[in-house]
Amino acid sequence: MDNHIRTLRAARQWTQADLAAELDVSRQTVNALETGKYDPSLPLAFRIARLFGQPIEGIFIDPQQISVPSPALSSLAPSSLTPSSLKPATELEPRFDYQTRAATAFSELGILREMGEHGWELTGVGLGTLSFRRASEPQSAPPRWLYQRLGGALSAQQRQELVQQGWTLVDTWLGGVFHYFKRPLA
């Protein structure tokens, strides 16, 4: 997994041994992290992010998931800043109710199960949050959802098998360390 650990360490003028001492890991672990030969555990990734004062996504990157940044508001012509272009996403689909739940790696599977049973569709995953939507005026019984979280790199064959089983990728987290899938409960 690509990362910016070496750059952040060098900016502080730390040696690998200095960083290893701060993280309570070996110097060899720091070297493996910097060269992409070792993917950190979730707790270690959080410690690294806290140490450098950066979001995890700012340190660990999957090059295939890099998106082109949208232009800064200051670079847009005033005529392009119409009220309709500034509406939040929730206003674009008024037929849905939205909910964001705080979650940890330990609680999120229970939250996904509970929300799916009550017809809430997962729409995104963020730092300590799960985002859902549900039809504002549900039918007599809103559709229920099943969710699964898979860890590690997924091959094209694994992804194809999941699609054939009816699973849809919702989001990935930590540069592809976790993959979140959904499918309607039949």
Backbone torsions as a table, in degrees:
resi	resn	phi	psi	omega
1	MET	NA	129.9	177.8
2	ASP	-69.0	149.5	179.0
3	ASN	-157.9	172.2	-178.9
4	HIS	-112.5	23.2	-175.6
5	ILE	-62.2	-46.2	-178.2
6	ARG	-60.1	-44.2	-179.8
7	THR	-62.4	-45.0	-179.7
8	LEU	-66.0	-39.4	178.4
9	ARG	-64.6	-45.3	-178.7
10	ALA	-64.5	-35.0	179.1
11	ALA	-62.7	-28.5	177.8
12	ARG	-92.7	0.6	-179.0
13	GLN	58.5	41.4	176.9
14	TRP	-98.7	148.2	170.1
15	THR	-84.8	170.2	175.5
16	GLN	-62.1	-35.0	178.4
17	ALA	-65.3	-38.7	177.5
18	ASP	-61.6	-47.0	-179.8
19	LEU	-64.9	-40.3	178.7
20	ALA	-59.4	-41.5	179.2
21	ALA	-65.4	-40.5	179.4
22	GLU	-64.3	-36.1	-176.5
23	LEU	-92.9	-7.5	-177.1
24	ASP	60.8	46.1	174.8
25	VAL	-131.7	174.3	178.9
26	SER	-80.0	160.7	176.0
27	ARG	-63.2	-34.2	178.5
28	GLN	-63.3	-36.4	177.3
29	THR	-65.1	-42.6	178.0
30	VAL	-61.2	-44.4	178.8
31	ASN	-60.6	-44.4	179.8
32	ALA	-64.9	-37.5	176.5
33	LEU	-63.5	-47.4	-176.7
34	GLU	-64.6	-33.4	-178.4
35	THR	-90.6	-0.7	178.3
36	GLY	77.8	14.1	179.8
37	LYS	-86.7	-7.1	-178.2
38	TYR	-142.5	127.4	175.3
39	ASP	-94.4	130.1	-176.6
40	PRO	-71.3	153.3	170.7
41	SER	-67.9	164.2	179.7
42	LEU	-59.5	-45.5	178.3
43	PRO	-61.5	-38.5	178.8
44	LEU	-68.0	-39.7	177.5
45	ALA	-60.1	-41.5	178.0
46	PHE	-65.6	-39.8	178.8
47	ARG	-63.3	-42.0	179.0
48	ILE	-62.5	-45.8	-179.3
49	ALA	-61.4	-44.8	179.3
50	ARG	-63.7	-42.4	-178.2
51	LEU	-59.9	-42.8	-178.1
52	PHE	-91.8	-2.4	179.1
53	GLY	64.2	35.2	-177.8
54	GLN	-123.4	152.6	171.4
55	PRO	-69.3	152.1	-179.4
56	ILE	-55.2	-41.7	-178.8
57	GLU	-63.2	-24.1	178.9
58	GLY	-78.3	-13.6	-178.6
59	ILE	-106.0	-45.0	-176.4
60	PHE	-106.3	122.2	-174.1
61	ILE	-130.0	138.5	168.2
62	ASP	-100.4	114.5	-174.4
63	PRO	-56.4	-27.2	179.8
64	GLN	-73.4	-14.7	-177.8
65	GLN	-105.3	6.6	178.9
66	ILE	-72.3	126.9	178.4
67	SER	-106.5	156.3	178.0
68	VAL	-74.2	126.7	-179.2
69	PRO	-67.0	145.8	176.3
70	SER	-75.2	155.6	-178.3
71	PRO	-64.8	151.0	177.5
72	ALA	-66.4	148.1	180.0
73	LEU	-56.5	-34.0	-178.2
74	SER	-66.5	-21.7	-179.2
75	SER	-87.8	-7.5	179.8
76	LEU	-85.3	144.6	176.8
77	ALA	-68.4	144.0	-179.2
78	PRO	-53.9	-33.8	-178.6
79	SER	-67.2	-21.7	-179.7
80	SER	-84.2	-6.7	-179.3
81	LEU	-95.4	58.9	178.5
82	THR	-78.6	156.5	179.1
83	PRO	-54.8	-36.2	-178.4
84	SER	-66.0	-29.4	-179.9
85	SER	-80.0	-11.1	-178.3
86	LEU	-104.3	3.0	-178.9
87	LYS	-69.8	140.5	175.1
88	PRO	-67.3	159.1	-176.2
89	ALA	-57.5	-33.9	-178.2
90	THR	-63.2	-27.8	178.8
91	GLU	-78.4	-19.2	-179.7
92	LEU	-74.1	-23.7	179.4
93	GLU	-129.4	76.2	-174.9
94	PRO	-67.1	-11.9	-179.3
95	ARG	-77.8	0.4	-179.7
96	PHE	-116.0	148.9	166.7
97	ASP	-98.8	146.5	-177.8
98	TYR	-121.5	148.3	179.4
99	GLN	-149.0	137.9	174.8
100	THR	-118.9	130.9	-179.3
101	ARG	-115.3	138.3	172.9
102	ALA	-72.3	137.8	-176.6
103	ALA	-148.4	150.6	172.0
104	THR	-117.4	169.7	177.7
105	ALA	-58.4	-26.3	-178.8
106	PHE	-84.5	-30.6	-175.3
107	SER	-99.4	-15.9	-169.8
108	GLU	-66.5	-32.7	179.5
109	LEU	-66.2	-38.2	175.5
110	GLY	-65.8	-40.2	178.1
111	ILE	-64.9	-44.0	178.5
112	LEU	-59.9	-43.7	179.5
113	ARG	-62.1	-48.5	-178.6
114	GLU	-61.9	-48.6	-177.4
115	MET	-66.5	-39.9	178.6
116	GLY	-62.3	-39.0	178.8
117	GLU	-65.4	-25.6	-179.6
118	HIS	-99.6	15.0	173.4
119	GLY	84.2	13.3	179.4
120	TRP	-89.0	125.2	-178.9
121	GLU	-93.6	126.1	178.0
122	LEU	-67.4	129.8	179.6
123	THR	-117.5	-15.0	-179.8
124	GLY	-175.8	161.3	-179.5
125	VAL	-127.7	132.5	178.4
126	GLY	-132.6	-174.1	-179.9
127	LEU	-65.2	101.7	179.5
128	GLY	72.4	18.1	-178.9
129	THR	-138.8	151.4	171.0
130	LEU	-124.8	132.2	-178.8
131	SER	-110.0	137.4	-176.2
132	PHE	-132.8	161.9	170.6
133	ARG	-141.7	156.6	177.7
134	ARG	-151.1	147.0	179.6
135	ALA	-56.3	133.4	-178.8
136	SER	-61.3	-39.9	179.1
137	GLU	-117.7	79.6	-175.1
138	PRO	-66.2	154.5	173.2
139	GLN	-61.7	-175.9	-178.5
140	SER	-54.3	-37.1	176.3
141	ALA	-135.7	111.9	-179.3
142	PRO	-63.5	150.7	178.5
143	PRO	-61.1	140.1	178.3
144	ARG	-96.4	157.3	-174.9
145	TRP	-125.5	146.0	170.1
146	LEU	-108.2	143.5	179.5
147	TYR	-131.2	153.3	170.5
148	GLN	-145.9	147.5	177.2
149	ARG	-116.1	124.5	178.2
150	LEU	-114.5	142.0	-179.4
151	GLY	-106.8	151.3	175.9
152	GLY	89.1	178.2	-179.8
153	ALA	-72.1	139.1	177.6
154	LEU	-108.9	131.7	177.7
155	SER	-76.5	164.9	177.4
156	ALA	-60.5	-36.6	179.3
157	GLN	-65.7	-42.7	178.1
158	GLN	-62.5	-42.5	178.6
159	ARG	-62.5	-42.6	179.8
160	GLN	-62.8	-41.9	178.2
161	GLU	-61.5	-41.2	178.6
162	LEU	-63.6	-42.6	178.3
163	VAL	-62.5	-42.9	179.3
164	GLN	-62.9	-28.1	178.2
165	GLN	-85.2	0.8	176.9
166	GLY	94.1	7.6	-179.6
167	TRP	-84.4	143.7	176.8
168	THR	-121.2	131.4	177.2
169	LEU	-69.6	126.2	177.8
170	VAL	-93.4	-49.3	-173.6
171	ASP	-165.2	160.8	170.2
172	THR	-121.1	158.3	-175.6
173	TRP	-137.1	146.7	179.5
174	LEU	58.9	46.4	176.2
175	GLY	64.2	31.1	177.5
176	GLY	98.2	9.5	177.1
177	VAL	-70.6	-39.7	178.4
178	PHE	-122.6	139.9	178.2
179	HIS	-122.9	131.1	-178.2
180	TYR	-111.6	125.4	-178.5
181	PHE	-120.6	153.9	177.2
182	LYS	-136.8	157.0	168.5
183	ARG	-157.9	148.4	178.8
184	PRO	-66.8	143.6	177.1
185	LEU	-79.8	123.1	-177.4
186	ALA	-73.1	NA	NA
